[in-house]
Amino acid sequence: MKAREREPHIERMFELERIIFFSDAVFAIAITLLALELHVPDIQVTSFAPVWNAILNNWPHFFAFALSFWIIATYWLAHHRCFRYIVRFDGGLIWRNFLVLFFIILLPFTTLVLGEYGNLPDGVVFYGLNMLALGLSLAWLWYLVGPWLGSCSPSSEGIIR
């Protein structure tokens, strides 16, 4: 293969790496935004008992944080696995990826709603709708890649590696 023929492939792989790096950054920012909403209770005492009570009284927020952290980490793993197979892409893949990232970056907000209003059905439903949309958007992304999984050889010109 001549050098000129290899350059578009190398350039295209660099573009794919940029998509992956951008996606990783969005996942990292979402986790950071989750952590920024954890606040130390403001109490004016010198013993540990009121501190623990204040922390335990804030358990819905911490639970929502831990749940969302785990969900973001799980979706990052699924996203990483999906992009591990891709060698070619088009605008459809990019926009489907943006849709996944939209619902990932919305998660810190819906987590705040869950932490604050998790005792109300609307708070849980709002969080659940984000989870549903996130799951469906990632499934749609996998749908683009899925038909080629396991059906190509290393020399294949398919969409996955």
N, C-alpha and C positions, 0 to 999 in steps of 0.2 A: 504494500500500500504506500502510495506517495505521501510526502509530508502535507501537501495541500489537501489530500483526501482525509487525513487524520485530524486536521485542525477543526473542522466543523464539529466532529464528534467530541473532541476535547473541550471546545467552547460550550457545547450543549451539556456536557457533564458538569462544567463549571456553573452553568445556569441552574442545573438541578441541585447542585450543592448549595447555591444561594437560596433556593426555595427551602431546603432542609434547614439551613442555618437560621433563616428568618423564622421558620416554624418553631424551632427550638427556642429562639429568643422569646416568642410569644408565650410559649408554655412556661418559661422561666419567669417572665413578667407576671403572668397570672398567679403563679405560686407566691411570688413576692408580694403582690397586692393582697393576697389572702393573709399573709403574715403581718402586713402593715396594719391590719384591722384588729390585731390582738393588742389589747390595752391592759396595762397594769392597773389594778383597782386603786382608787384614790381614798386611802383611809389614814386617819391620824392617830395611830396607836403604836405601842412599843412591844406588844407581845405577838406571838405567832398565831394564836387562835383566831383573832379577827382577820388576819391576812388569809388564812386558809378558808375561813367562812366567805370572805369576799371573792376569793378565787372560785370556790365551789358554787357560789351564787351566779357566777358567770359561765357555768358549764354549757349552756346551750350554744354560746358563741364558740367556745373551744371545740365542742362536738362538731359543729358545722364546719369549722376550720379543718379539723382532722379528716372529716368525711370528704371534703372538697379537695384537700391535699392528696388523699389517696386516689380519688377519682381522676384528678389531673395527671398524677403519675401513671395511672393505668392507661389513660388515653394517650399519654406521650409514648408509652411502650407500644401500644397498638399502631400509632402513627409511625413510629420508628420502624416497626416491622413491615408496614405497608410500603414505606419509601425505600426500604432495603432492596426491594425487587425491581424498582423502576429504573429503566435506562433511557427511555424516551418519554416525552410528555407533550401535551398540547395545552391550549388555553382552558379546555374543560377541566383538566386536572388541577390547574392553578386556581380556578375559581371554586372548585369543590374544596380544595385545601383552604382557601380563604373562608369558606363557610364553616368548616370545622374550627378554624382559629377564632372566628367570631363568637361561637358558642363557648369556646374555652375562655376567652377574655371576658365574656359576660359572667362567667362563673363566680368571680369574687363578689360581684354585686348581688347575684341571687343567693350567695352564701350569707351575705349580710342580712338579707331579707329572712332567710331561714333561721339564722341565729337570733334575730330580733322577734320574729313572728312565727317561729316553728311550732308554737302551741296552737296556732290557728290554721284551719284547713287551707286558706288562701296562700299563706306563706309556704306551706309544703307543696301545694299545687304549682305555685310559681317556680320553685326550685325544680320540681319534677318535670315541668315543661321544658326547662333548659336542658335537663338530662336527656329527655326524649329527643329534643332537637339535636343535641350533640351526638347522641347515638345514631340517629338517622343520617346525619350528615357524614359521619365517619363510615357508615355502611355504604352510603352512596359513593364515597371516595374509593372504598374497597371494591365496589361493584365495577368500577372502571378498570381496576387492576386484576380482579379475581379470575376472569376467564382464561388468563394466560398463566396462572400459577401452576407450576409443575409440568407445564406442557411445552417448555422451550429448552433448547440445549444451550450451552455456553456460546455457540456460534450463531444462535438465532438472532434475527433482526426484530424480535418482538419488543413489547413495551417493558418487559421485566428482565432482570438478570438472574 
